[in-house]
Amino acid sequence: MILVTGGTGNVGANVVRELLDAGERVRILSRDPRGRSFPDGVEAVPGDLARPESLPAALSGVGQAFLMSPAFAGADGFLDAAQRAGLRHVVLLSSASVLSETPGFIGEQHQRLEQAVLDSGLPWTFVRPGAFMTNDLAWVPQIGNGAVVRGVYGNAAMAPVDPRDIAAVAVRALLDRRVGEAPVLTGPQSLTQIERVRIIAEAIGRPLRFEEVPPEQYREQMLHHGMLAPVIDQLIAGLAARDGKVADISPAVEEIAGRPAFTYAQWAAHRAAAFDPALV
Ligand SMILES: NC(=O)c1ccc[n+]([C@@H]2O[C@H](COP(=O)([O-])OP(=O)(O)OC[C@H]3O[C@@H](n4cnc5c(N)ncnc54)[C@H](OP(=O)(O)O)[C@@H]3O)[C@@H](O)[C@H]2O)c1
């Protein structure tokens, strides 16, 4: 039995689907599974990483686990319960930012998470993705209401990775027992924000453009949307540092998943209906 935390999220839902396709028995940990639909054959159990007392039952009879920690809280409780349950392998969804010279708020949280897994003594794999393609779904409200995406540093380049590829690597890590490995994952192309908006425009079949706003105005908007100040500051600093540069590409998705990583155009076509409900 493999336990998937975050099994209703961007990466976890794809981990679940791939494990089921491979014929594995899958259990999803969800804070409130009642009234939600899960893929056929999945066992969904209630559990909350922030409530350690809810975890032993979820880990009972489990051999391996995919662990993601959304609020970076609760990993210690999970790891304690996992040790007691005799877990044989944990695949942690970490972040490439752990390797950065300036890891910032997010990188430091992931460094702590990795250290907690190391300290637990459990056999581990760390999956370290860079920015997810799904982060650009933050543009949905602007694209739904018009033709302009406003942001900072439009020429900042990244190589965003499709969560389906992160999941594919995590699943290979689980099924091939890739213990002690820590692959860094990126998408297959370095793309600026301006280029990504253009690719989404092609996917939905109508013109869009990127428009620069001053960083201070952008910061205020993000605060208004509820994003944490240190996360916004790291986001803006990260974009400034990438402005006009080409992003590094990792070959790890293709090497581990055994197929090419999804391009941004493939991802945008896959999620076109999210950007434009008229395409459903
Ligand atoms: N976005 C990026 O660019 C990026 C880059 C590198 C690393 N990461 C890391 O990737 C992770 C996010 O992955 P994702 O996008 O797949 O996540 P996501 O889509 O935000 O998924 C959130 C999931 O977490 C579950 N969840 C939330 N709070 C929980 C709790 N207290 N206990 C148990 N489950 C809880 C939810 O399930 P229920 O509602 O069913 O409980 C949901 O399935 C984070 O650790 C992030 O730092 C992100």
The ligand as an SDF file (V2000), in Angstrom:
LIG
                    3D

 48 52  0  0  0  0  0  0  0  0999 V2000
    4.4880   25.9020   -6.9670 N   0  0  0  0  0  0  0  0  0  0  0  0
    5.7900   25.8030   -7.1950 C   0  0  0  0  0  0  0  0  0  0  0  0
    6.3660   26.4530   -8.0930 O   0  0  0  0  0  0  0  0  0  0  0  0
    6.6190   24.8900   -6.3360 C   0  0  0  0  0  0  0  0  0  0  0  0
    7.9690   24.6830   -6.6630 C   0  0  0  0  0  0  0  0  0  0  0  0
    8.7220   23.8040   -5.8800 C   0  0  0  0  0  0  0  0  0  0  0  0
    8.1240   23.1510   -4.7940 C   0  0  0  0  0  0  0  0  0  0  0  0
    6.7990   23.3970   -4.5080 N   0  0  0  0  0  0  0  0  0  0  0  0
    6.1990   22.7100   -3.3490 C   0  0  0  0  0  0  0  0  0  0  0  0
    5.1940   21.8210   -3.8030 O   0  0  0  0  0  0  0  0  0  0  0  0
    4.2110   21.7270   -2.7830 C   0  0  0  0  0  0  0  0  0  0  0  0
    2.8420   22.0610   -3.3840 C   0  0  0  0  0  0  0  0  0  0  0  0
    2.4700   21.0220   -4.2620 O   0  0  0  0  0  0  0  0  0  0  0  0
    1.0770   21.0640   -5.0430 P   0  0  0  0  0  0  0  0  0  0  0  0
    1.0240   22.3100   -5.8820 O   0  0  0  0  0  0  0  0  0  0  0  0
    0.8760   19.7450   -5.6720 O   0  0  0  0  0  0  0  0  0  0  0  0
    0.0680   21.2470   -3.8480 O   0  0  0  0  0  0  0  0  0  0  0  0
   -1.4390   21.7650   -3.9100 P   0  0  0  0  0  0  0  0  0  0  0  0
   -2.0240   21.5540   -5.2680 O   0  0  0  0  0  0  0  0  0  0  0  0
   -1.4670   23.1100   -3.2950 O   0  0  0  0  0  0  0  0  0  0  0  0
   -2.1470   20.6840   -2.9920 O   0  0  0  0  0  0  0  0  0  0  0  0
   -2.5400   20.9490   -1.7330 C   0  0  0  0  0  0  0  0  0  0  0  0
   -2.9070   19.5760   -1.1770 C   0  0  0  0  0  0  0  0  0  0  0  0
   -2.5170   19.5440    0.1570 O   0  0  0  0  0  0  0  0  0  0  0  0
   -3.5230   18.9350    0.9120 C   0  0  0  0  0  0  0  0  0  0  0  0
   -3.4210   19.5810    2.2110 N   0  0  0  0  0  0  0  0  0  0  0  0
   -3.4700   20.9100    2.4920 C   0  0  0  0  0  0  0  0  0  0  0  0
   -3.3010   21.1000    3.8220 N   0  0  0  0  0  0  0  0  0  0  0  0
   -3.1420   19.8620    4.3660 C   0  0  0  0  0  0  0  0  0  0  0  0
   -2.9390   19.3850    5.6890 C   0  0  0  0  0  0  0  0  0  0  0  0
   -2.8630   20.2300    6.7380 N   0  0  0  0  0  0  0  0  0  0  0  0
   -2.8280   18.0560    5.8880 N   0  0  0  0  0  0  0  0  0  0  0  0
   -2.9200   17.1950    4.8500 C   0  0  0  0  0  0  0  0  0  0  0  0
   -3.1160   17.5730    3.5740 N   0  0  0  0  0  0  0  0  0  0  0  0
   -3.2210   18.9000    3.3510 C   0  0  0  0  0  0  0  0  0  0  0  0
   -4.8300   19.1630    0.1860 C   0  0  0  0  0  0  0  0  0  0  0  0
   -5.6250   18.0270    0.3140 O   0  0  0  0  0  0  0  0  0  0  0  0
   -7.0660   18.0090    1.0390 P   0  0  0  0  0  0  0  0  0  0  0  0
   -7.7620   19.3050    0.7370 O   0  0  0  0  0  0  0  0  0  0  0  0
   -7.7260   16.8220    0.3910 O   0  0  0  0  0  0  0  0  0  0  0  0
   -6.7680   17.8070    2.4820 O   0  0  0  0  0  0  0  0  0  0  0  0
   -4.3510   19.2690   -1.2860 C   0  0  0  0  0  0  0  0  0  0  0  0
   -4.4580   18.0200   -1.9220 O   0  0  0  0  0  0  0  0  0  0  0  0
    4.6100   22.6900   -1.6630 C   0  0  0  0  0  0  0  0  0  0  0  0
    5.3430   22.0100   -0.6740 O   0  0  0  0  0  0  0  0  0  0  0  0
    5.4860   23.6770   -2.4170 C   0  0  0  0  0  0  0  0  0  0  0  0
    6.3750   24.3710   -1.5780 O   0  0  0  0  0  0  0  0  0  0  0  0
    6.0460   24.2250   -5.2520 C   0  0  0  0  0  0  0  0  0  0  0  0
  1  2  1  0
  2  3  2  0
  2  4  1  0
  4  5  1  0
  4 48  2  0
  5  6  2  0
  6  7  1  0
  7  8  2  0
  8  9  1  0
  8 48  1  0
  9 10  1  0
  9 46  1  0
 10 11  1  0
 11 12  1  0
 11 44  1  0
 12 13  1  0
 13 14  1  0
 14 15  2  0
 14 16  1  0
 14 17  1  0
 17 18  1  0
 18 19  2  0
 18 20  1  0
 18 21  1  0
 21 22  1  0
 22 23  1  0
 23 24  1  0
 23 42  1  0
 24 25  1  0
 25 26  1  0
 25 36  1  0
 26 27  1  0
 26 35  1  0
 27 28  2  0
 28 29  1  0
 29 30  1  0
 29 35  2  0
 30 31  1  0
 30 32  2  0
 32 33  1  0
 33 34  2  0
 34 35  1  0
 36 37  1  0
 36 42  1  0
 37 38  1  0
 38 39  2  0
 38 40  1  0
 38 41  1  0
 42 43  1  0
 44 45  1  0
 44 46  1  0
 46 47  1  0
M  CHG  2   8   1  16  -1
M  END
$$$$
